[in-house]
Amino acid sequence: MKNLIWGILLLCLNSCIEKDKNGVNSVSKTIPFFDPVTLGSSGVDASLNITATFSECGEWGGHRENLRIYVKPSDKKNYYLDYLTTNINCDERDEKGYNIEKIVVQKTIK
């Protein structure tokens, strides 16, 4: 009798699960990884910035790389990536003693 009750309970629970046309259980809903509104499509200057600073010159620093992911307000369907990398010669300094940075690559990728 106990096994019959468990069998009926499992049968009822299994019949309540929704299945799509292919017979696969549809449980997950798609959630966008980047929401265009939070990346600037609403007109607000919002973006995802990733900056890496390296130290090949020791305590005086080194080159840096910057990534910026954003959405333009006029084009809400596409994501844009600005990429900037610089180069530093550790032996050259300006009159204030800072390293001289030279831009090596500056790109915008759609």
Phi, psi and omega per residue, in radians:
M1 nan -0.686 3.137
K2 -1.121 -0.727 3.129
N3 -1.150 -0.590 3.122
L4 -1.155 -0.731 3.115
I5 -1.126 -0.764 3.108
W6 -1.109 -0.686 3.126
G7 -1.111 -0.759 3.120
I8 -1.158 -0.709 3.120
L9 -1.093 -0.782 3.105
L10 -1.136 -0.657 3.112
L11 -1.125 -0.723 3.113
C12 -1.152 -0.753 3.140
L13 -1.154 -0.662 -3.136
N14 -1.199 -0.555 -3.124
S15 -1.357 -0.266 -3.128
C16 -1.450 -0.253 -3.123
I17 -1.332 2.251 3.114
E18 -1.293 2.463 3.069
K19 -2.187 2.498 3.104
D20 -1.448 -2.995 -3.044
K21 -1.094 -0.499 -3.126
N22 -1.485 -0.058 -3.137
G23 1.515 0.153 -3.138
V24 -1.664 2.445 3.128
N25 -1.113 2.255 3.122
S26 -1.822 1.676 -3.097
V27 -1.901 -0.684 -3.023
S28 -1.545 2.509 3.029
K29 -1.921 2.528 -3.113
T30 -1.363 2.297 3.090
I31 -2.105 2.214 -3.134
P32 -1.150 2.444 3.132
F33 -1.197 -0.801 3.056
F34 -1.998 2.153 3.065
D35 -1.498 2.193 -3.114
P36 -1.022 -0.527 -3.129
V37 -1.162 -0.704 -3.122
T38 -1.354 -0.185 3.108
L39 -1.823 0.298 2.970
G40 1.887 0.051 -3.112
S41 -1.304 -0.244 3.134
S42 -1.505 0.058 -3.137
G43 1.710 -0.210 3.103
V44 -1.423 2.447 -3.141
D45 -1.346 1.412 -3.140
A46 -2.154 2.385 3.139
S47 -2.761 2.965 3.063
L48 -1.789 2.023 -3.121
N49 -1.924 2.292 3.056
I50 -2.181 2.100 -3.129
T51 -2.143 2.301 3.089
A52 -2.128 2.250 3.099
T53 -2.041 2.241 -3.092
F54 -1.843 2.880 -3.042
S55 -2.268 0.961 3.119
E56 -1.292 -0.238 3.077
C57 -1.739 0.272 3.117
G58 1.332 -2.300 -3.086
E59 -1.255 -0.185 3.116
W60 -1.576 0.064 3.072
G61 1.607 -2.735 -3.114
G62 -3.016 -2.778 -3.094
H63 -1.313 2.885 3.123
R64 -2.362 2.701 3.085
E65 -2.252 2.432 -3.087
N66 -2.316 2.262 3.053
L67 -2.058 2.380 3.098
R68 -2.352 2.082 3.119
I69 -1.874 2.265 -3.082
Y70 -2.693 2.973 3.069
V71 -2.166 2.314 3.111
K72 -1.378 2.486 3.128
P73 -1.075 -0.514 -3.132
S74 -1.430 -0.311 -3.087
D75 -2.325 1.518 -3.021
K76 -1.437 -0.118 -3.079
K77 -1.596 -0.364 -3.053
N78 -1.945 2.540 3.052
Y79 -1.758 2.520 -3.138
Y80 -2.100 2.589 3.128
L81 -2.248 2.113 2.998
D82 -1.716 2.237 -3.116
Y83 -2.143 2.274 3.140
L84 -2.385 2.261 3.032
T85 -2.326 2.500 -3.120
T86 -2.077 2.902 3.110
N87 -2.257 2.494 -3.135
I88 -2.265 2.301 2.965
N89 -1.640 2.060 -3.041
C90 -1.163 -0.312 -3.101
D91 -1.567 -0.244 -3.123
E92 -1.759 2.356 3.091
R93 -2.387 2.707 3.069
D94 -1.528 -3.009 -3.057
E95 -1.204 -0.333 3.098
K96 -1.608 -0.065 3.120
G97 1.628 0.111 3.133
Y98 -1.526 2.672 3.045
N99 -1.181 2.567 3.124
I100 -1.610 2.069 3.137
E101 -1.640 2.400 3.056
K102 -2.151 2.303 3.130
I103 -1.295 2.158 -3.130
V104 -1.660 -0.883 -3.111
V105 -2.317 2.309 3.029
Q106 -2.457 1.949 -3.051
K107 -2.338 2.679 2.927
T108 -2.116 2.142 -3.082
I109 -1.990 2.350 3.136
K110 -1.663 nan nan
